[in-house]
Amino acid sequence: MKKLNDKSKLMIIKIFHTVIWIICVAAIVYLIVAGIINIINVWVWICIGLIVLEGIVLMIFKWRCPLTILAEKYTDNQNVGFDIFLPAWLAKHNKTIFSILFLTGLVLILWRVLS
């Protein structure tokens, strides 16, 4: 069996990282939509749990994604977004943008649950 080179390993990490990012973004969008249209179901709580878990992982790794840390082993490129298929501006502001959107969704959900 052929051993993967560093470029291939980095590509696998980038794909995996992007898929996880898409799942997290979908969860945040789901929360916002569910809050707007007042559909509070088990998926809302799963999405909240998923995003909270992501936050805990980031806290444990000092606000760095462990996949970024892993990807650094396979390249000298340390530019913003080297480890994920996102535009550099989005990769740079990702945590800020999606934290605000998550909190917006959470406020909407809490407002629906408490009203």
Backbone as XML, in Angstrom:
<?xml version="1.0"?>
<chain id="A" units="angstrom">
  <residue number="1" name="MET">
    <atom name="N" x="0.840" y="-1.165" z="0.000"/>
    <atom name="CA" x="0.000" y="0.000" z="0.000"/>
    <atom name="C" x="0.896" y="1.244" z="0.000"/>
  </residue>
  <residue number="2" name="LYS">
    <atom name="N" x="0.527" y="2.225" z="-0.835"/>
    <atom name="CA" x="1.320" y="3.430" z="-0.983"/>
    <atom name="C" x="1.078" y="4.376" z="0.192"/>
  </residue>
  <residue number="3" name="LYS">
    <atom name="N" x="2.153" y="4.923" z="0.730"/>
    <atom name="CA" x="2.071" y="5.854" z="1.854"/>
    <atom name="C" x="1.711" y="7.244" z="1.334"/>
  </residue>
  <residue number="4" name="LEU">
    <atom name="N" x="0.831" y="7.941" z="2.053"/>
    <atom name="CA" x="0.423" y="9.287" z="1.650"/>
    <atom name="C" x="1.542" y="10.294" z="1.911"/>
  </residue>
  <residue number="5" name="ASN">
    <atom name="N" x="1.727" y="11.216" z="0.974"/>
    <atom name="CA" x="2.706" y="12.275" z="1.189"/>
    <atom name="C" x="2.045" y="13.419" z="1.965"/>
  </residue>
  <residue number="6" name="ASP">
    <atom name="N" x="2.849" y="14.411" z="2.356"/>
    <atom name="CA" x="2.339" y="15.513" z="3.172"/>
    <atom name="C" x="1.247" y="16.302" z="2.460"/>
  </residue>
  <residue number="7" name="LYS">
    <atom name="N" x="1.386" y="16.490" z="1.159"/>
    <atom name="CA" x="0.382" y="17.227" z="0.390"/>
    <atom name="C" x="-0.970" y="16.505" z="0.428"/>
  </residue>
  <residue number="8" name="SER">
    <atom name="N" x="-0.945" y="15.198" z="0.308"/>
    <atom name="CA" x="-2.180" y="14.408" z="0.362"/>
    <atom name="C" x="-2.797" y="14.433" z="1.757"/>
  </residue>
  <residue number="9" name="LYS">
    <atom name="N" x="-1.958" y="14.349" z="2.762"/>
    <atom name="CA" x="-2.451" y="14.402" z="4.147"/>
    <atom name="C" x="-3.104" y="15.760" z="4.422"/>
  </residue>
  <residue number="10" name="LEU">
    <atom name="N" x="-2.462" y="16.843" z="3.951"/>
    <atom name="CA" x="-3.033" y="18.167" z="4.128"/>
    <atom name="C" x="-4.376" y="18.283" z="3.410"/>
  </residue>
  <residue number="11" name="MET">
    <atom name="N" x="-4.475" y="17.725" z="2.214"/>
    <atom name="CA" x="-5.725" y="17.771" z="1.458"/>
    <atom name="C" x="-6.845" y="17.044" z="2.211"/>
  </residue>
  <residue number="12" name="ILE">
    <atom name="N" x="-6.547" y="15.910" z="2.799"/>
    <atom name="CA" x="-7.540" y="15.161" z="3.581"/>
    <atom name="C" x="-7.995" y="15.988" z="4.783"/>
  </residue>
  <residue number="13" name="ILE">
    <atom name="N" x="-7.052" y="16.628" z="5.463"/>
    <atom name="CA" x="-7.397" y="17.475" z="6.607"/>
    <atom name="C" x="-8.272" y="18.636" z="6.162"/>
  </residue>
  <residue number="14" name="LYS">
    <atom name="N" x="-7.916" y="19.278" z="5.035"/>
    <atom name="CA" x="-8.702" y="20.407" z="4.532"/>
    <atom name="C" x="-10.133" y="19.985" z="4.198"/>
  </residue>
  <residue number="15" name="ILE">
    <atom name="N" x="-10.278" y="18.839" z="3.575"/>
    <atom name="CA" x="-11.622" y="18.336" z="3.231"/>
    <atom name="C" x="-12.412" y="18.048" z="4.508"/>
  </residue>
  <residue number="16" name="PHE">
    <atom name="N" x="-11.805" y="17.333" z="5.436"/>
    <atom name="CA" x="-12.466" y="16.989" z="6.697"/>
    <atom name="C" x="-12.830" y="18.248" z="7.485"/>
  </residue>
  <residue number="17" name="HIS">
    <atom name="N" x="-11.902" y="19.204" z="7.538"/>
    <atom name="CA" x="-12.129" y="20.456" z="8.250"/>
    <atom name="C" x="-13.292" y="21.223" z="7.623"/>
  </residue>
  <residue number="18" name="THR">
    <atom name="N" x="-13.333" y="21.267" z="6.306"/>
    <atom name="CA" x="-14.412" y="21.965" z="5.600"/>
    <atom name="C" x="-15.755" y="21.300" z="5.843"/>
  </residue>
  <residue number="19" name="VAL">
    <atom name="N" x="-15.794" y="19.990" z="5.848"/>
    <atom name="CA" x="-17.052" y="19.260" z="6.101"/>
    <atom name="C" x="-17.551" y="19.555" z="7.519"/>
  </residue>
  <residue number="20" name="ILE">
    <atom name="N" x="-16.664" y="19.538" z="8.489"/>
    <atom name="CA" x="-17.058" y="19.853" z="9.868"/>
    <atom name="C" x="-17.560" y="21.294" z="9.949"/>
  </residue>
  <residue number="21" name="TRP">
    <atom name="N" x="-16.880" y="22.215" z="9.268"/>
    <atom name="CA" x="-17.305" y="23.613" z="9.243"/>
    <atom name="C" x="-18.713" y="23.733" z="8.660"/>
  </residue>
  <residue number="22" name="ILE">
    <atom name="N" x="-18.980" y="23.044" z="7.562"/>
    <atom name="CA" x="-20.302" y="23.088" z="6.925"/>
    <atom name="C" x="-21.374" y="22.571" z="7.884"/>
  </residue>
  <residue number="23" name="ILE">
    <atom name="N" x="-21.090" y="21.501" z="8.598"/>
    <atom name="CA" x="-22.047" y="20.940" z="9.557"/>
    <atom name="C" x="-22.338" y="21.955" z="10.666"/>
  </residue>
  <residue number="24" name="CYS">
    <atom name="N" x="-21.290" y="22.594" z="11.172"/>
    <atom name="CA" x="-21.483" y="23.598" z="12.245"/>
    <atom name="C" x="-22.270" y="24.798" z="11.738"/>
  </residue>
  <residue number="25" name="VAL">
    <atom name="N" x="-21.969" y="25.268" z="10.543"/>
    <atom name="CA" x="-22.708" y="26.396" z="9.971"/>
    <atom name="C" x="-24.167" y="26.006" z="9.746"/>
  </residue>
  <residue number="26" name="ALA">
    <atom name="N" x="-24.400" y="24.803" z="9.251"/>
    <atom name="CA" x="-25.779" y="24.339" z="9.047"/>
    <atom name="C" x="-26.530" y="24.301" z="10.374"/>
  </residue>
  <residue number="27" name="ALA">
    <atom name="N" x="-25.856" y="23.886" z="11.436"/>
    <atom name="CA" x="-26.486" y="23.849" z="12.761"/>
    <atom name="C" x="-26.865" y="25.254" z="13.217"/>
  </residue>
  <residue number="28" name="ILE">
    <atom name="N" x="-25.983" y="26.215" z="12.984"/>
    <atom name="CA" x="-26.263" y="27.598" z="13.383"/>
    <atom name="C" x="-27.413" y="28.172" z="12.560"/>
  </residue>
  <residue number="29" name="VAL">
    <atom name="N" x="-27.397" y="27.932" z="11.273"/>
    <atom name="CA" x="-28.492" y="28.406" z="10.409"/>
    <atom name="C" x="-29.810" y="27.763" z="10.838"/>
  </residue>
  <residue number="30" name="TYR">
    <atom name="N" x="-29.765" y="26.481" z="11.160"/>
    <atom name="CA" x="-30.973" y="25.790" z="11.622"/>
    <atom name="C" x="-31.535" y="26.460" z="12.870"/>
  </residue>
  <residue number="31" name="LEU">
    <atom name="N" x="-30.657" y="26.821" z="13.810"/>
    <atom name="CA" x="-31.111" y="27.477" z="15.037"/>
    <atom name="C" x="-31.807" y="28.802" z="14.736"/>
  </residue>
  <residue number="32" name="ILE">
    <atom name="N" x="-31.217" y="29.579" z="13.848"/>
    <atom name="CA" x="-31.814" y="30.870" z="13.504"/>
    <atom name="C" x="-33.177" y="30.676" z="12.850"/>
  </residue>
  <residue number="33" name="VAL">
    <atom name="N" x="-33.240" y="29.783" z="11.885"/>
    <atom name="CA" x="-34.514" y="29.531" z="11.197"/>
    <atom name="C" x="-35.546" y="28.970" z="12.169"/>
  </residue>
  <residue number="34" name="ALA">
    <atom name="N" x="-35.151" y="28.026" z="12.998"/>
    <atom name="CA" x="-36.076" y="27.437" z="13.976"/>
    <atom name="C" x="-36.592" y="28.499" z="14.934"/>
  </residue>
  <residue number="35" name="GLY">
    <atom name="N" x="-35.719" y="29.417" z="15.336"/>
    <atom name="CA" x="-36.140" y="30.499" z="16.222"/>
    <atom name="C" x="-37.102" y="31.454" z="15.533"/>
  </residue>
  <residue number="36" name="ILE">
    <atom name="N" x="-36.851" y="31.734" z="14.275"/>
    <atom name="CA" x="-37.718" y="32.653" z="13.529"/>
    <atom name="C" x="-39.101" y="32.050" z="13.307"/>
  </residue>
  <residue number="37" name="ILE">
    <atom name="N" x="-39.139" y="30.778" z="12.887"/>
    <atom name="CA" x="-40.440" y="30.177" z="12.551"/>
    <atom name="C" x="-41.056" y="29.379" z="13.700"/>
  </residue>
  <residue number="38" name="ASN">
    <atom name="N" x="-40.414" y="29.440" z="14.862"/>
    <atom name="CA" x="-40.931" y="28.821" z="16.085"/>
    <atom name="C" x="-41.116" y="27.312" z="15.958"/>
  </residue>
  <residue number="39" name="ILE">
    <atom name="N" x="-40.053" y="26.651" z="15.557"/>
    <atom name="CA" x="-40.046" y="25.190" z="15.553"/>
    <atom name="C" x="-38.962" y="24.744" z="16.535"/>
  </residue>
  <residue number="40" name="ILE">
    <atom name="N" x="-39.412" y="24.412" z="17.721"/>
    <atom name="CA" x="-38.485" y="23.965" z="18.749"/>
    <atom name="C" x="-38.640" y="22.456" z="18.864"/>
  </residue>
  <residue number="41" name="ASN">
    <atom name="N" x="-37.630" y="21.740" z="18.396"/>
    <atom name="CA" x="-37.693" y="20.283" z="18.397"/>
    <atom name="C" x="-36.345" y="19.710" z="18.850"/>
  </residue>
  <residue number="42" name="VAL">
    <atom name="N" x="-36.201" y="18.421" z="18.759"/>
    <atom name="CA" x="-34.979" y="17.764" z="19.228"/>
    <atom name="C" x="-33.762" y="18.241" z="18.438"/>
  </residue>
  <residue number="43" name="TRP">
    <atom name="N" x="-33.935" y="18.584" z="17.162"/>
    <atom name="CA" x="-32.813" y="19.051" z="16.340"/>
    <atom name="C" x="-32.248" y="20.373" z="16.857"/>
  </residue>
  <residue number="44" name="VAL">
    <atom name="N" x="-33.097" y="21.210" z="17.408"/>
    <atom name="CA" x="-32.627" y="22.468" z="17.996"/>
    <atom name="C" x="-31.635" y="22.168" z="19.113"/>
  </residue>
  <residue number="45" name="TRP">
    <atom name="N" x="-31.986" y="21.250" z="19.982"/>
    <atom name="CA" x="-31.126" y="20.932" z="21.127"/>
    <atom name="C" x="-29.856" y="20.209" z="20.677"/>
  </residue>
  <residue number="46" name="ILE">
    <atom name="N" x="-29.966" y="19.386" z="19.647"/>
    <atom name="CA" x="-28.775" y="18.732" z="19.085"/>
    <atom name="C" x="-27.833" y="19.783" z="18.505"/>
  </residue>
  <residue number="47" name="CYS">
    <atom name="N" x="-28.382" y="20.734" z="17.780"/>
    <atom name="CA" x="-27.562" y="21.801" z="17.189"/>
    <atom name="C" x="-26.882" y="22.642" z="18.265"/>
  </residue>
  <residue number="48" name="ILE">
    <atom name="N" x="-27.617" y="22.985" z="19.297"/>
    <atom name="CA" x="-27.022" y="23.750" z="20.402"/>
    <atom name="C" x="-25.896" y="22.948" z="21.038"/>
  </residue>
  <residue number="49" name="GLY">
    <atom name="N" x="-26.146" y="21.688" z="21.301"/>
    <atom name="CA" x="-25.114" y="20.831" z="21.884"/>
    <atom name="C" x="-23.875" y="20.722" z="21.007"/>
  </residue>
  <residue number="50" name="LEU">
    <atom name="N" x="-24.085" y="20.605" z="19.708"/>
    <atom name="CA" x="-22.974" y="20.508" z="18.770"/>
    <atom name="C" x="-22.108" y="21.766" z="18.799"/>
  </residue>
  <residue number="51" name="ILE">
    <atom name="N" x="-22.745" y="22.919" z="18.794"/>
    <atom name="CA" x="-21.993" y="24.171" z="18.791"/>
    <atom name="C" x="-21.314" y="24.406" z="20.146"/>
  </residue>
  <residue number="52" name="VAL">
    <atom name="N" x="-21.973" y="24.067" z="21.218"/>
    <atom name="CA" x="-21.344" y="24.178" z="22.542"/>
    <atom name="C" x="-20.124" y="23.254" z="22.617"/>
  </residue>
  <residue number="53" name="LEU">
    <atom name="N" x="-20.268" y="22.037" z="22.104"/>
    <atom name="CA" x="-19.138" y="21.098" z="22.077"/>
    <atom name="C" x="-17.981" y="21.672" z="21.270"/>
  </residue>
  <residue number="54" name="GLU">
    <atom name="N" x="-18.288" y="22.262" z="20.117"/>
    <atom name="CA" x="-17.253" y="22.907" z="19.304"/>
    <atom name="C" x="-16.563" y="24.014" z="20.101"/>
  </residue>
  <residue number="55" name="GLY">
    <atom name="N" x="-17.333" y="24.797" z="20.835"/>
    <atom name="CA" x="-16.765" y="25.855" z="21.668"/>
    <atom name="C" x="-15.849" y="25.315" z="22.750"/>
  </residue>
  <residue number="56" name="ILE">
    <atom name="N" x="-16.253" y="24.214" z="23.362"/>
    <atom name="CA" x="-15.416" y="23.590" z="24.398"/>
    <atom name="C" x="-14.099" y="23.103" z="23.801"/>
  </residue>
  <residue number="57" name="VAL">
    <atom name="N" x="-14.169" y="22.474" z="22.630"/>
    <atom name="CA" x="-12.947" y="22.009" z="21.960"/>
    <atom name="C" x="-12.022" y="23.190" z="21.677"/>
  </residue>
  <residue number="58" name="LEU">
    <atom name="N" x="-12.588" y="24.281" z="21.159"/>
    <atom name="CA" x="-11.771" y="25.461" z="20.873"/>
    <atom name="C" x="-11.158" y="26.034" z="22.151"/>
  </residue>
  <residue number="59" name="MET">
    <atom name="N" x="-11.918" y="26.057" z="23.241"/>
    <atom name="CA" x="-11.365" y="26.547" z="24.515"/>
    <atom name="C" x="-10.209" y="25.675" z="24.988"/>
  </residue>
  <residue number="60" name="ILE">
    <atom name="N" x="-10.382" y="24.374" z="24.880"/>
    <atom name="CA" x="-9.333" y="23.447" z="25.310"/>
    <atom name="C" x="-8.046" y="23.682" z="24.527"/>
  </residue>
  <residue number="61" name="PHE">
    <atom name="N" x="-8.183" y="23.981" z="23.238"/>
    <atom name="CA" x="-7.010" y="24.193" z="22.381"/>
    <atom name="C" x="-6.649" y="25.677" z="22.232"/>
  </residue>
  <residue number="62" name="LYS">
    <atom name="N" x="-6.999" y="26.474" z="23.242"/>
    <atom name="CA" x="-6.649" y="27.895" z="23.293"/>
    <atom name="C" x="-7.134" y="28.639" z="22.054"/>
  </residue>
  <residue number="63" name="TRP">
    <atom name="N" x="-8.387" y="28.390" z="21.683"/>
    <atom name="CA" x="-9.096" y="29.051" z="20.573"/>
    <atom name="C" x="-8.512" y="28.725" z="19.210"/>
  </residue>
  <residue number="64" name="ARG">
    <atom name="N" x="-7.834" y="27.589" z="19.104"/>
    <atom name="CA" x="-7.332" y="27.102" z="17.820"/>
    <atom name="C" x="-7.963" y="25.759" z="17.541"/>
  </residue>
  <residue number="65" name="CYS">
    <atom name="N" x="-8.373" y="25.560" z="16.317"/>
    <atom name="CA" x="-8.962" y="24.280" z="15.944"/>
    <atom name="C" x="-7.863" y="23.211" z="15.948"/>
  </residue>
  <residue number="66" name="PRO">
    <atom name="N" x="-8.152" y="22.055" z="16.532"/>
    <atom name="CA" x="-7.138" y="20.996" z="16.535"/>
    <atom name="C" x="-6.773" y="20.530" z="15.125"/>
  </residue>
  <residue number="67" name="LEU">
    <atom name="N" x="-7.680" y="20.695" z="14.165"/>
    <atom name="CA" x="-7.339" y="20.330" z="12.792"/>
    <atom name="C" x="-6.328" y="21.304" z="12.190"/>
  </residue>
  <residue number="68" name="THR">
    <atom name="N" x="-6.386" y="22.557" z="12.603"/>
    <atom name="CA" x="-5.375" y="23.530" z="12.168"/>
    <atom name="C" x="-4.013" y="23.137" z="12.716"/>
  </residue>
  <residue number="69" name="ILE">
    <atom name="N" x="-3.984" y="22.765" z="13.968"/>
    <atom name="CA" x="-2.734" y="22.343" z="14.604"/>
    <atom name="C" x="-2.166" y="21.119" z="13.890"/>
  </residue>
  <residue number="70" name="LEU">
    <atom name="N" x="-3.037" y="20.179" z="13.555"/>
    <atom name="CA" x="-2.607" y="18.981" z="12.834"/>
    <atom name="C" x="-2.111" y="19.336" z="11.430"/>
  </residue>
  <residue number="71" name="ALA">
    <atom name="N" x="-2.823" y="20.210" z="10.744"/>
    <atom name="CA" x="-2.453" y="20.591" z="9.372"/>
    <atom name="C" x="-1.093" y="21.276" z="9.314"/>
  </residue>
  <residue number="72" name="GLU">
    <atom name="N" x="-0.736" y="21.992" z="10.369"/>
    <atom name="CA" x="0.558" y="22.690" z="10.406"/>
    <atom name="C" x="1.734" y="21.726" z="10.264"/>
  </residue>
  <residue number="73" name="LYS">
    <atom name="N" x="1.536" y="20.486" z="10.617"/>
    <atom name="CA" x="2.610" y="19.489" z="10.523"/>
    <atom name="C" x="2.933" y="19.122" z="9.078"/>
  </residue>
  <residue number="74" name="TYR">
    <atom name="N" x="2.025" y="19.436" z="8.145"/>
    <atom name="CA" x="2.183" y="18.975" z="6.775"/>
    <atom name="C" x="2.453" y="20.084" z="5.765"/>
  </residue>
  <residue number="75" name="THR">
    <atom name="N" x="2.691" y="21.309" z="6.249"/>
    <atom name="CA" x="2.991" y="22.413" z="5.343"/>
    <atom name="C" x="3.727" y="23.523" z="6.084"/>
  </residue>
  <residue number="76" name="ASP">
    <atom name="N" x="4.464" y="24.298" z="5.326"/>
    <atom name="CA" x="5.093" y="25.495" z="5.879"/>
    <atom name="C" x="4.177" y="26.704" z="5.701"/>
  </residue>
  <residue number="77" name="ASN">
    <atom name="N" x="3.111" y="26.551" z="4.942"/>
    <atom name="CA" x="2.160" y="27.626" z="4.687"/>
    <atom name="C" x="1.353" y="27.876" z="5.957"/>
  </residue>
  <residue number="78" name="GLN">
    <atom name="N" x="1.485" y="29.055" z="6.503"/>
    <atom name="CA" x="0.742" y="29.409" z="7.708"/>
    <atom name="C" x="-0.227" y="30.555" z="7.442"/>
  </residue>
  <residue number="79" name="ASN">
    <atom name="N" x="-0.537" y="30.794" z="6.174"/>
    <atom name="CA" x="-1.496" y="31.844" z="5.826"/>
    <atom name="C" x="-2.870" y="31.499" z="6.380"/>
  </residue>
  <residue number="80" name="VAL">
    <atom name="N" x="-3.653" y="32.527" z="6.648"/>
    <atom name="CA" x="-5.015" y="32.322" z="7.140"/>
    <atom name="C" x="-5.779" y="31.468" z="6.136"/>
  </residue>
  <residue number="81" name="GLY">
    <atom name="N" x="-6.394" y="30.407" z="6.611"/>
    <atom name="CA" x="-7.212" y="29.543" z="5.773"/>
    <atom name="C" x="-6.441" y="28.473" z="5.021"/>
  </residue>
  <residue number="82" name="PHE">
    <atom name="N" x="-5.176" y="28.255" z="5.346"/>
    <atom name="CA" x="-4.393" y="27.230" z="4.651"/>
    <atom name="C" x="-4.941" y="25.823" z="4.896"/>
  </residue>
  <residue number="83" name="ASP">
    <atom name="N" x="-5.725" y="25.678" z="5.940"/>
    <atom name="CA" x="-6.164" y="24.367" z="6.419"/>
    <atom name="C" x="-7.634" y="24.064" z="6.129"/>
  </residue>
  <residue number="84" name="ILE">
    <atom name="N" x="-8.291" y="24.920" z="5.358"/>
    <atom name="CA" x="-9.723" y="24.764" z="5.113"/>
    <atom name="C" x="-10.061" y="25.418" z="3.774"/>
  </residue>
  <residue number="85" name="PHE">
    <atom name="N" x="-11.087" y="24.921" z="3.123"/>
    <atom name="CA" x="-11.520" y="25.487" z="1.846"/>
    <atom name="C" x="-12.511" y="26.621" z="2.088"/>
  </residue>
  <residue number="86" name="LEU">
    <atom name="N" x="-11.992" y="27.752" z="2.542"/>
    <atom name="CA" x="-12.777" y="28.969" z="2.754"/>
    <atom name="C" x="-11.978" y="30.147" z="2.223"/>
  </residue>
  <residue number="87" name="PRO">
    <atom name="N" x="-12.660" y="31.206" z="1.820"/>
    <atom name="CA" x="-11.913" y="32.422" z="1.484"/>
    <atom name="C" x="-11.161" y="32.914" z="2.722"/>
  </residue>
  <residue number="88" name="ALA">
    <atom name="N" x="-10.014" y="33.514" z="2.513"/>
    <atom name="CA" x="-9.169" y="33.954" z="3.633"/>
    <atom name="C" x="-9.908" y="34.902" z="4.570"/>
  </residue>
  <residue number="89" name="TRP">
    <atom name="N" x="-10.708" y="35.820" z="4.024"/>
    <atom name="CA" x="-11.420" y="36.784" z="4.872"/>
    <atom name="C" x="-12.402" y="36.068" z="5.791"/>
  </residue>
  <residue number="90" name="LEU">
    <atom name="N" x="-13.053" y="35.007" z="5.282"/>
    <atom name="CA" x="-14.012" y="34.265" z="6.103"/>
    <atom name="C" x="-13.281" y="33.418" z="7.138"/>
  </residue>
  <residue number="91" name="ALA">
    <atom name="N" x="-12.207" y="32.790" z="6.731"/>
    <atom name="CA" x="-11.416" y="31.998" z="7.680"/>
    <atom name="C" x="-10.885" y="32.884" z="8.811"/>
  </residue>
  <residue number="92" name="LYS">
    <atom name="N" x="-10.498" y="34.096" z="8.461"/>
    <atom name="CA" x="-9.949" y="35.021" z="9.461"/>
    <atom name="C" x="-11.005" y="35.463" z="10.479"/>
  </residue>
  <residue number="93" name="HIS">
    <atom name="N" x="-12.225" y="35.697" z="10.017"/>
    <atom name="CA" x="-13.282" y="36.226" z="10.883"/>
    <atom name="C" x="-14.340" y="35.185" z="11.254"/>
  </residue>
  <residue number="94" name="ASN">
    <atom name="N" x="-14.055" y="33.952" z="10.973"/>
    <atom name="CA" x="-14.994" y="32.846" z="11.165"/>
    <atom name="C" x="-15.571" y="32.785" z="12.580"/>
  </residue>
  <residue number="95" name="LYS">
    <atom name="N" x="-14.733" y="32.793" z="13.579"/>
    <atom name="CA" x="-15.207" y="32.651" z="14.962"/>
    <atom name="C" x="-16.103" y="33.816" z="15.360"/>
  </residue>
  <residue number="96" name="THR">
    <atom name="N" x="-15.733" y="35.024" z="14.955"/>
    <atom name="CA" x="-16.534" y="36.205" z="15.298"/>
    <atom name="C" x="-17.901" y="36.155" z="14.609"/>
  </residue>
  <residue number="97" name="ILE">
    <atom name="N" x="-17.903" y="35.930" z="13.317"/>
    <atom name="CA" x="-19.148" y="35.910" z="12.535"/>
    <atom name="C" x="-20.108" y="34.859" z="13.069"/>
  </residue>
  <residue number="98" name="PHE">
    <atom name="N" x="-19.612" y="33.646" z="13.217"/>
    <atom name="CA" x="-20.514" y="32.559" z="13.580"/>
    <atom name="C" x="-20.833" y="32.519" z="15.070"/>
  </residue>
  <residue number="99" name="SER">
    <atom name="N" x="-20.006" y="33.128" z="15.900"/>
    <atom name="CA" x="-20.381" y="33.279" z="17.312"/>
    <atom name="C" x="-21.562" y="34.228" z="17.439"/>
  </residue>
  <residue number="100" name="ILE">
    <atom name="N" x="-21.517" y="35.333" z="16.695"/>
    <atom name="CA" x="-22.627" y="36.290" z="16.707"/>
    <atom name="C" x="-23.899" y="35.628" z="16.167"/>
  </residue>
  <residue number="101" name="LEU">
    <atom name="N" x="-23.775" y="34.893" z="15.074"/>
    <atom name="CA" x="-24.952" y="34.219" z="14.515"/>
    <atom name="C" x="-25.493" y="33.155" z="15.477"/>
  </residue>
  <residue number="102" name="PHE">
    <atom name="N" x="-24.594" y="32.412" z="16.131"/>
    <atom name="CA" x="-25.035" y="31.405" z="17.100"/>
    <atom name="C" x="-25.773" y="32.059" z="18.260"/>
  </residue>
  <residue number="103" name="LEU">
    <atom name="N" x="-25.221" y="33.137" z="18.791"/>
    <atom name="CA" x="-25.882" y="33.831" z="19.895"/>
    <atom name="C" x="-27.232" y="34.395" z="19.461"/>
  </residue>
  <residue number="104" name="THR">
    <atom name="N" x="-27.316" y="34.871" z="18.230"/>
    <atom name="CA" x="-28.597" y="35.344" z="17.694"/>
    <atom name="C" x="-29.610" y="34.201" z="17.675"/>
  </residue>
  <residue number="105" name="GLY">
    <atom name="N" x="-29.191" y="33.059" z="17.148"/>
    <atom name="CA" x="-30.077" y="31.887" z="17.122"/>
    <atom name="C" x="-30.465" y="31.447" z="18.520"/>
  </residue>
  <residue number="106" name="LEU">
    <atom name="N" x="-29.518" y="31.462" z="19.431"/>
    <atom name="CA" x="-29.782" y="31.064" z="20.812"/>
    <atom name="C" x="-30.784" y="32.002" z="21.474"/>
  </residue>
  <residue number="107" name="VAL">
    <atom name="N" x="-30.638" y="33.303" z="21.254"/>
    <atom name="CA" x="-31.594" y="34.274" z="21.804"/>
    <atom name="C" x="-32.982" y="34.031" z="21.231"/>
  </residue>
  <residue number="108" name="LEU">
    <atom name="N" x="-33.076" y="33.789" z="19.935"/>
    <atom name="CA" x="-34.370" y="33.490" z="19.312"/>
    <atom name="C" x="-35.011" y="32.238" z="19.916"/>
  </residue>
  <residue number="109" name="ILE">
    <atom name="N" x="-34.207" y="31.205" z="20.091"/>
    <atom name="CA" x="-34.721" y="29.957" z="20.665"/>
    <atom name="C" x="-35.174" y="30.191" z="22.105"/>
  </residue>
  <residue number="110" name="LEU">
    <atom name="N" x="-34.364" y="30.848" z="22.899"/>
    <atom name="CA" x="-34.730" y="31.122" z="24.289"/>
    <atom name="C" x="-36.006" y="31.981" z="24.357"/>
  </residue>
  <residue number="111" name="TRP">
    <atom name="N" x="-36.104" y="32.957" z="23.489"/>
    <atom name="CA" x="-37.308" y="33.801" z="23.443"/>
    <atom name="C" x="-38.542" y="32.948" z="23.139"/>
  </residue>
  <residue number="112" name="ARG">
    <atom name="N" x="-38.422" y="32.016" z="22.208"/>
    <atom name="CA" x="-39.557" y="31.142" z="21.869"/>
    <atom name="C" x="-39.903" y="30.208" z="23.019"/>
  </residue>
  <residue number="113" name="VAL">
    <atom name="N" x="-38.886" y="29.650" z="23.644"/>
    <atom name="CA" x="-39.115" y="28.691" z="24.738"/>
    <atom name="C" x="-39.721" y="29.391" z="25.950"/>
  </residue>
  <residue number="114" name="LEU">
    <atom name="N" x="-39.254" y="30.592" z="26.232"/>
    <atom name="CA" x="-39.707" y="31.294" z="27.438"/>
    <atom name="C" x="-40.985" y="32.101" z="27.245"/>
  </residue>
  <residue number="115" name="SER">
    <atom name="N" x="-41.450" y="32.246" z="26.000"/>
    <atom name="CA" x="-42.650" y="33.049" z="25.788"/>
    <atom name="C" x="-43.899" y="32.187" z="25.695"/>
  </residue>
</chain>
